[in-house]
Amino acid sequence: MTTPLSSEDNVSDDEPPSLMARTQNCCAPAQATAPVFVQKDQGWDDWRWQMKNRIRNVPQLVNVFPSLRGQAELQEVARKYPLAITPYYASLIQNADCSDPVFNMAVPQVQEFHNPPFLCEDPLEENDDMPVPGLVHRYPDRALLIATTTCSMYCRHCTRKRVAGTREISISPLRLQQVVNYLRRTPQVTDVIISGGDPLTMPDEAIDRVLSAIRSVPTVEIIRIGTRVPVVMPMRVTPELVSVIRKHHPVFINTHFNHPNELTSEAAEACGRLVDGGIAMGNQSVLLRGVNDQPQVMEKLCRGLVRMRVKPYYLFQCDLVRGVEHFRTPLSRGIEIMEYLRGRLSGLAIPSFVVDAPHGGGKIPLLPTYVISSSPSHTVLRNYEGLIVTYPEPQTRDDYSPAVSANTDPRTQTFLAGGVSDLNAGRSSSIVPENVSRLKRRGQGRILSQTGKPL
């Protein structure tokens, strides 16, 4: 049995705060259609006030964004897929239309009813991988606990749209004990991810109770928390919350920034409090059409995350979930973005592009192809610039003889006709594209182009 949240966490149907200029904590100057909120008795900075004043229905939405008035289909979409937006996150919307990335992620759209037949409610088959209610055990050493169905903001691209917002409840003591009992019987699970919903929407005491229960299992080494709170309600990250979490180290937090417009000073301060508390942070973005599917946008996001001491961890292909088809991009787009990032960002700032495979297949990493060819003696590789090089494989005394003279510096050789086959056989060491800025910066012409002219 599950129990409802306490009364202080129940959803409010009150009207959102009146519309007056909010001059502090704005990520960008408000434009004509942007919402602006009033700070009342410092309530804006209280996460409970943010939860109580979420936009929860279409009338409230229209009250904040009058330009949406008359769009009757929004009511139908919100009835199917519930709506919740914190006042803070709504204040990040600069234009109340689909040109705005934050608007796209927060506001219902009629495109959510476009569902090709290959989409389904639970494409990852989480329900089939639950040995006990609320615990998804897919990988041998990892399990995911759904601690609550509540979020402060219901993302329109959510992979759990089938349950998001339909009933806001948290895990009951009985269910939590069932999870603990299963983990004790399954010692190969050493890493538990606490997810939801958003577990950081629970009160501190409830979070402490869940973390204590999981930490009581001797074989659990790592606890991770998945949360979007630093993005959509950063004031929730209080010193008290940090103290609760750090009691249960090692704890890692993965959050969910998707666009540079979300990288506000408030968000940076929230992440800073967590990191200063010894909590390592990663970020899991989702590749979304019309939001972050431009390489330059993703580069800016990754750079901003690293400045905030948050490691870009995953870039997810959008799941095959009903209601999110308009967000999906071709896989080739993600690979194109990864190709763009390599060489422009350090490895610290580059996420792994992954597809969470249907039928519970788990995460499959996708990369541009850097291996061109291989033989027992050499592997031919390319770098982000298009430079093609040969990498000699380990050899024993009786293996092949090197094709390049040991007295010759291979970097100064010119190889014309053999192409990749000569690289594969070790008869040449590189094929250098023209106009490589890195080589021009060297200014010595030690590496020659295929025409024989110094670069």
N, C-alpha and C positions, 0 to 999 in steps of 0.2 A: 504493500500500500504506500502511496505517496501522500505527502501532507502539503497543504498550501503554504505559501509564504506568510510571514507574520503580517499583521495589519499595516505596519509602517512601510511594507514593501509592496502592498497591493497597488494595482494599476489605478491611476486617477483618471476620471473622465472630465475633470475640470478644464475650463478653457485655458489655453496657454497664456503666459503673461502678456500684458498689453504691449503694443508696439510703440516703442520710443527709442531714440538713438542710444546705442550702446557704444561708448567711445573707448572702452578698454577691452583688451584681449581679443581684438578682431584680427584675423589673419590677413585681411585685405580690406580696403575701403568699400563700404557698402554701396552697391549700385542701385538702380531704380527698382529692380525687382527683388533685391536681396532682403531677407528678413532681418530685423533688428529687434533686440530685446532689452528690457529694462532690468537693472539690478535692483532687487527689492530686499532691503534689510540684509545685504550681503548673501542672500539666498543663492545667487548665481553660482557661487563657489562651493556650495554644499551639494554633494552628489545625491543626497536624498531629495533635495529640491529638484534637481535635474530629473531624477526618476519620476517624481510625482508630476512634473510638468511636461512630460513627454507628449509629443503630438501623437495621438493614438487613433484618430479617426479622420475622415475626410473633411467634415465641417471645421475641425481644428486646423487641418492643413490649409484649407481655403482661407481661413482667418489670417494665417501667417503669410500665405502666398495668394493674394487676391486674383492674380492673373490665371489661376487654375479654376476659377469659378466657371461653372457651366460644362465641365468635363465629366459628364455623368458616368462614363465608364470607369472612372477612378473608384467609385463606390463598389462596383462589382469586383474589381481587382483586389481592393483592400479586404473585401469580405472573404475572398478565397485565400489570399496571402496577407496576413495581418500587418499592420503598419505601426511603427514606433520610431520616433526620431527625438533625440534629446534636444533641448533648446540650444545647447552649445554646438552640436553638430549642424543643426539647421542654420546657425549663424555663419557657417562656413560656405553656405551656398551663395554664390555671387550673382547668378542668373537663374531664374526659376524656369528653366527649360532644359532640354536634353543636351545643350551645348556645354552644360556645367557638369563636371565629373562627380562632384559630391551630390548634386541633385539626382543624377543617374543612379547612384548607389543607394539612395535613401527614399526616393519618392516612387510610389506605384506607377506602373506604366501598362498600357493596354497590351503591349507586346508580350507581356507575361502569359497571355492566353495562347500564344503561338507555340504549339507543342508538337513537333514531328514525332512519328511513332517510335523512334529509337530512344526517346527520353522516357524516364520513369521516376517514380517518387523516391526510390532508394537505390540508385545505380551502384553504389558501393556495397550493397547488400549487408549493411551494418546489422540489421535486425537478425539476419541469419548467422551472424558471428557473435551473438550474445549468449554466452554460457549461463549467465545470470542477468536479470533485468538491469539495464543501465551500464553494462560493461561490455565493450567491444574488444574481443581478443582475436586479432588477425595475424599479426606477426608472432613468431615463437617467443620473443623476449619482451614484447611490448603489449600493453593493453590501454584502452581509452575509457575513462569513466565519464559518463554524462551526468554531471552533478546537478544541473538545473536546466530547465527549458526556457529560462528568462534571459533576455538580452536588453540592454539599455537602448539599442538601436537594431532594428531588424533589417539586415542587408538584403537588398533585392536579389542578390546573386547567391544567397545562402545555399549550401549543400544540403541543409536539413530543413528546407522549406516545408516539408511535409508536417513538421511539428512546430516550427518557429512561430511563437506568439499565439498559438491556438489555445494553450493552457499554461499559465505561468506558475510553475511549481518547482520545488527543489527536492533532492533525494531525501527519503525518509530514513530514520535510524535503522529500520528493519532492512531496507534495501542496501544501505551502506554496510551493514553487518554481513549480508549475503555476499557482497563484493569482497570484503575482507576475508571471509571464509574461503572463497574461491581462490584468492591470491595465495593464501596459506597452503592450499592444496596444489598450487601450481607454481613451484619455486623457480621455474625457468623464466617467469615474468619478473624482470628486474627494473623495468622502466614503465611508469604509469603516467599517462597524460590525463589531466583533469580538464574537461571541456564542457560543452553544453549545447545550446545556450552559452551564456558567459558566466563562468564561476565567480568572477569578481563583482557581479551584481548582488551576490549574497552578503549578508552582514558579516562583520569580522569574526564573530563567534561561530557562525556556520562554516566559514572558510577554515577556521582553526580546527573545527571538529572533523571536517573531511580530511584535511592534511594529517591530522593526528592519527586518524584511522588508517590511512594508507601507510604512514610512516611506522605504524605498529607492526607491519609485516616485515620480518627480519630479512627476507630475500629481496625486498624492493630497495634498489640502490638509488635510483633517480626518480624525482618527481618533476613533471613539467605541467605548466598551466597554459592553456590556450585562451587568450582574451583579446577583445577589441576595445576594452575600456580605455587604454591610453590614447586611443584614436578618437573615440566618440564621447567620452566622459572622463577626461584626464583628472578632474578634481576628485575622482574616486580614489586615486592613488595617494592616500594620506600617510603620514608617518606611522600611524597606528597599524594600517594595513601592511606596510613594509615590515614592521616589527613582527606581526603575526606570521608572515611568509618566511622570514629569515630564521625563525625558530626551527624550521623543518629542513634546513639545508642538507644535501644539495638540491636546490630548486631552480629550475630554469623557466623563463617565461617567453613564449612566442606570441607576438602580437600581430596586427593585421593592418598595416598601412598599405594603401593601394595607389595613392596619388600625392604628388608634392604639396598640393593645397591642404592636405591633412597634417603637414609637418609644422604645426603652429608652436609658438613659444610655450603654450600650456602643455602641449603634448611632449615637448622636449623636457620640460621640468618634471613631468610625471615619469618619463623614462629615466631621467637623471636620478630621481629618488630611488627607483628600483635598483639601478646599477650601483649607486652609492651604498645600497644595502647589501651588496654582494650577490645580487641576483642577475645572472647572465641573461641577456635578451637577444632574441632572434626575431625576424620578421617573415611572415608568410603572406606574400601578395598573391592575388588571383589575377590572371590576365583577362582583361575585360574590354570588349569592343566599345569604343567611344569613351573610354576612361583612361587607360594606360597602355594602349596597344601601339603607341608610337615609341620607337627606340629612344628618342631624346627625352621623353617623359620618364621612361624607366631609368635612364641614366641619372637624371636629376633626383628621382626618388631614392635611388641607391646611395648617391653621394650624401643626400640629406640624412638618411638613416645612419650612416657611419659617423657623421658628425654628432649624432645624438647617442652614439655608442650602442647602436642596435645593429646586429649583424644581419644583412639580407640573407635569408636562409633558403626559402623556397619561392619560386614563381610557379604557381599552379595553373595548369590548363583548367578552364572552367569545366566543372563536372557535367555529366549528362543528366541533369536534374530538370524535371518539369518546371517551367516558369522562368528559365534562364537562357533560353535559346538565343535571344537577341544580344546576349553578352558574349556568346562564344566566338572565338576566332579560329582560323585554320591553325593546325599544328605548325605549319610552315612559318606562321607569323612569329610564334614564340622562338623558333630556331633562328629566325632572322634577327630578333632582338638579342638573343644570346651571342650571335656572331658580331653584332654591333658593340656589345658591352666588352667583349674580350679585347684587351689591348687598350681600351679607353679607361677602364677601371682596374684597380688592383683586385687580386683574387679575394681579398677580404670583403670587397663590396659587390661581388657577383653572386647572385643566388643560383641554385640549381633549378633548372626548368624541368618540371615533372608532370606526368599524367597520372592521376589516381585511377587505376584501371577499373573498368566495369567488372561486375561479378566478384568484387572483393579481391581483385588481383594485386592491390597494393600500388605503391608509388613506383613509376618507371621513369628514370631520368632520360631526357632527350638532349642531345648536343649536336652542334654542327659537326661535320665529318672532317677530322684533322688527319686521319690515317688514309693515305692515298693508295698505298700498295705495300706489300711485304714479301720477303723471301727469307730463307733460313739465315742469310747473312746480313740483310739490311731491311730496315723499315723506312718507307718514304713518308714524310710528314710535311704538313704545311702550317704556317703560322697565320695570325690574324691579318698580316699585311699581304699575304699571297706568296711569301717566300717559301719555296719548296726545298727541303733539305733531306739528306739521307742520314739515318741514324744507325751506326754499326751495332749489330747484335754481339753478345759475348761469343768468343771463339776459343777453342782449345788448339793445341799444337797441330793436330792432324786435320783441322778444318781448313777452309779455303784460305788462299793467300790474298793479302790485301791488293786490290786493283789499283790503288793510288799509292805512288811512291812515298815511302816514309820520309824522304828528304825534301818533299814538296809541301809547302803550306797550302792545304786544299782551299783556303779562303781566297787565294789569288789565282786559282785556275779558272779557265773559261771552257765551258762544255757546250757544244753546239747541237749536234745532231741526235745524240742518244736519248734525250728526254728522260722520262720516268724510268724506262728500262735500264739506262745506265746508272741511275741512282739506285735502283733495286739491286743491281749487281755490284755496286761499290765502285764503279768506274768513274763516277763523278760524285760531287758532294752537295751541290745545290743548283737550283734554278732560281735566279733572282729577278723579280719583276722590276720594271722600270719605274722611276719616280717614287722610290721609297724614301720618305722624308727622314726616317731614322738613319739610313745609310748616308744620305746627303749631309746630315749633321756631323758625321764623322770627319768629312772633308779630306780623307786620305785616298779614296778610291781603291781601297784594298780589295773590295769585293767587286767583281766585274759583272756587267750585264751579259746577256746571251749574245750580244753583238760584238763583244770584246772591248767595249768602251767603258772606261771608269764611270761609276754612277756619281 
